[in-house]
């Protein structure tokens, strides 16, 4: 009988409709039985018509096909209308059943069919009552017309509210789906960012350490067998570097916090890094600090240490330098790390991997990305035969 999904409002309307129809049918039957102007045989016909009309109406809820199929709903509505015609032909009390039909027509039929049907039903109600009463009065005409208008307006208003509610529900579902998709995209982006960060961490720590071990072992091979003391020194340094790399790997598993900064300042960590690089690579690596040392965020200290490790690693592998200057400068509004070597340099305009360039370029891009993530900047100045200067700068908020 009601093919749409039953909301609480629609369920309440259905109950009220059932109660109204039952009350009007009982009223028509009682008036036929107790009325003085109705003969016994005629009263029996009216009661029979009431029973048939009530049974057809009840079929709307009892027969499942009526609620699932529009065609079945139309057939049921036509049968109910015919029953009403028969009841109305027997008694004038049947006019009141036109009011529930005014609700059902726009609810079950398309609007282009519902409005003409309601108009015909109104005309039948007016003419039928006039035939029963033997004349026409203004109230006899206005009553069915107003009832039809109120019923149609009520149904159309509810349908408009229902469509608006469905549209809002679809919009909410779209927003929830979009939010879910956005959350999935953010998780994916977070995974990619974390992978990139770990790649930089590994490049700046473990990869640099393995490169140092490889250089030291090669130096030990060249020293043997003529210089066993020198070979032993290189092997010992390689063992120390391997131990540091092992500690670094364990640090990855524990908390991804740089072990060099545990219980130490950034300046001390950079000084140890320079001393270790000088011992491992045979370079003259010197560390300088200028300005008054200020407390830096841990993220800044990690980034500056990793950039120094990466820059020194690039110098050892590619620059063929003899001297490297590492300077940490504390200023009022910024902190800057400079790594300058006197090596062979390169042309920054030549893409990595092309003739005239060395390395993959990942180290410089990783340093630049690391600085940018914290609001800093990385600049690289180089020229063939004139060395390389790497400068990383981070803004510092005055305390």
Helices and strands as residue ranges (DSSP letters): H 8-34, H 40-62, H 64-68, H 70-90, G 92-96, H 97-108, H 111-133, H 138-204, H 206-223, H 228-254, G 259-261, H 266-281, E 284-290, H 298-314, I 315-319, E 323-330, E 334-341, H 362-373, E 377-382, E 388-395
